[in-house]
Amino acid sequence: MRKSIKVFIIVCLLGILIPIKPTYSSDIEIPKTVEAVIDKINQDMEKLYRKGNDYYPSYITKDGANLYLRKDLIQKRLDRVKEGDIKKNPNGFTFEMVYGTDHGADLNHNGTKMKEYSGYSKDGHHVSTEGVPWFAGWSGTQIQNFDMIPTPWINSRVIGKYGIATTPFDDYKDTERINKYLLDGTLEQSIIDGLTFVYGGDHRYKEFMYNNQNATLKDERVYVDGAKPSKGGNWTHYVHVLQPPTEYSWGLGTIYIDSSIGITYLDIPLAPFILQTTDISAKFDSLPKEALAGERIKVAVSVASNFPEPVNPEFEWNITSGGNKLTPQDNGLSFSGHASSQSGNIKLVKNESRVLIAEFTMPRSDVTIQFKVNKDGKDPEEIILGNNVLNSSPKAVQVIVPKGLQYDILSVKDKFSLKNNPLVATLKLPRSDASWTSPATGKLNVNNDTPNLFREHKVTNNPDVNEWSESISRSPVFEATIHRKDFGDDPENKKWKKPAPEPKDPLRRDGTVSYSGSVSADYKYTVQNCTKNEKGEEECTPETKTGTESANFEVPGTDRKAYDVYVYNGLKEIPKQTFQNKINYSNADKTFKKDMYWENEPYNYDVIRWMYHLDENGKPYAPNGIKPDANDNGIAVPGQYQRVFTQQASANIAWKSEKTMAQEYATARKAAKDKKNNKKLYDKAVFPTDRDLQKYAYPIKSGYYFNPAGSYTFNVKTVTYKQSDADTKDHEDLVNTLIDSFRYETNLIYINNKKTAVNIANDPLDPKGGGFKTVPGILSAKNPKGVNGEVLLEVLDRSDKNEQRYHKEVEEIESSMQKTGTTHEFWKMVMEGYTDSSTLGSNTYYNYREFVKDGQKKMYKITETTKVTIQINPKNTPIYTHANMQNGKYYVKAWVADTALSRGDHTYSKLGTLQGVDLLDNIEVTVIGSMFDDLNN
């Protein structure tokens, strides 16, 4: 019988109760007694599957015992509902066909004591008790996403482990008989409905959790309504059907799963046909993930129904940005397809999809799109509502303003003219007869009002005023450097902006430049001071008057400049690569191969990114004191997060018999058959020449020598990744683990130098009758000594200097901090900004790409190969059997024990136990008579 699944234990689902509202026919005749239920289900087995109307007998025989149908469980269902209550409690009218009694593990779940199983199916498979929790926990992988093995009923690995056989219901199809219930005549919809009823909708892991195992996953969904296997194909391709559903009874099937601990299984519910549901579903057909602001967006939704009659459910679009609804006026929102309005009713016909389209212009912020159809599930009435509401949020990719600091810019030099240039100051003489006596002097003052934004500022094209002119014109140019660090993000000095802003939302700061000034010039004019003399005549004396005239530069004021800095300092975690953690076994061609796969141990590395300082022309430059990249003046800036190098490590193991026992004893055996008496031919054993004994493969007479013999080899090839090119302990310890797992075993009875009866391991044997008790002896690398303390097992490994038994290849996993250098794809798998790590978008959208910082330990791919030979009795030391060994059949065999991969606590220890080889080599020895027979003759 199968072992419980380790990754994801799940109950058999023949009898689980759930609150649902199925469709049903008003003329259904509900059985009212246990016998009526049994008769109805048996009739269905004939009607639906041609299995006769006595398919479920009153009892089955298992392991020699009669197991009776559990009528009490059927009665329990009948007792739950009253006649006519099918709408309120439909599962009261579904039944489980279980034989035997409660058995299995004792569980205490939510104060209720129960056994793991309530009995057996008709074919003898365990049936889980109603309400049994997932007592082995849950890995978080949803049911439809398991790595399921297709057609397991013909898969040799599954059959070898669980002993299953094909049933008449595997991949069942009969459109003539069950087309009434299933359109394609298969059990596909029954499987989907069973999974959806039990695990879909709003069911969460906490409903099945036992003793808070994996409690962090308690609010996670375990199955998506109506989901098909993510590997592709239908459920019927994966589900081994043990018991089919009928109109009233649940069916049971099993999927088999490839996991890190080997093949496991999961029981699958098949819903009774009375619970077959009708459904309306919606899905996105066209949906962009990202869009530029201003780009025209088209979203398409496909709506389908499997109701037998046309239905006319309500639908509604709800499209918002920043909490505000998009409108036709502001965003060009429009609707088309099979409905040209934002809400209303849509006519659906069975198996014919309807497409609804929404179009709008992408705003500067993210958009939330929601589509609902028959959201309350009432018109028409539905059970499954999880596929009636769609939600999505396309991201807005902002347009970078020209003076913005893009994601990889550390600083930018800016130069701008004041907005009111040219600024003019106009001097006017106070009199028409006045004249200027000095040049105009003064200054237009341009002030940096935001010195912590405008760094290293200067003003050009604004000389002090000293000119002979009444109209003074200045057109100042303000120059400054805008630094990223002044926005709170300073990756160059490992001061990253916290918390990290959304990459699309820039950090914005305003800076102001104020300006004002005046000019002045001296002037003069002449006046006549006139007086009358004694004669009354007017006498005038000229007098020069002087003064200063001033004028302000017109339109003094302030220029305001806004700058955007876009911040992206990397993902905290790179999407994890998928590595295998498993052992594959193969005995093909008697090579006894084993392939181990595990994730290599992690190594942390510092990374850098390349960023730039831009001059006023947008060209990169290197400030004084900073060593730039020679190719483009980039600056190496520390990455915020260390990256973890890991890779797929592996080991390939192959055992074989270098020289089998049959080969070792062939010369002596042939000599006996040919009745040759040349002692040299009996090099390993003495076989009798008696004609009547030649019918046995390996006949011997007790008392003669029968030397242990055989030579066995295994090859180990490992691939690991290290920061040193030295020989690895991973490989050495694995080789030693395999050496220690070899066994040479026989139950032959030998005699040592002390005339004591012993087994091959030199353990004394107690007398029994006229002979001795048979106790097998085992030789191993740790216990190589046998009879008389002779070393009967010798290991030839890398310490054997006469042979090239160990080989190592070292490949540097190259990395370079320079853009033009060589960086191995394995590095690109663990750093951001590459296709290999599924983060190319970081480089595409945010100019972010990482490189391994120079000066750190190198990484190496270490490929090591060792050939080990285990020789039995390499000196061919004569080992004598005891003359009183009883007649009978004895065995000699070489085998490999199961071994825990715990030596050295390497990362492959997570694989658990390495399965051995039950039989590497063997012979059967027949003891007939003894040496005394020959002496007496």
Order of alpha helices (4+ residues) and beta strands (2+ residues): alpha-beta-beta-alpha-beta-beta-beta-alpha-alpha-alpha-beta-beta-beta-beta-beta-beta-beta-beta-alpha-beta-beta-beta-beta-beta-beta-beta-beta-beta-beta-beta-beta-beta-beta-beta-beta-beta-beta-beta-beta-beta-beta-beta-beta-beta-alpha-alpha-beta-beta-alpha-beta-beta-beta-beta-beta-beta-beta-beta-alpha-alpha-beta-beta-beta-beta-beta-beta-alpha
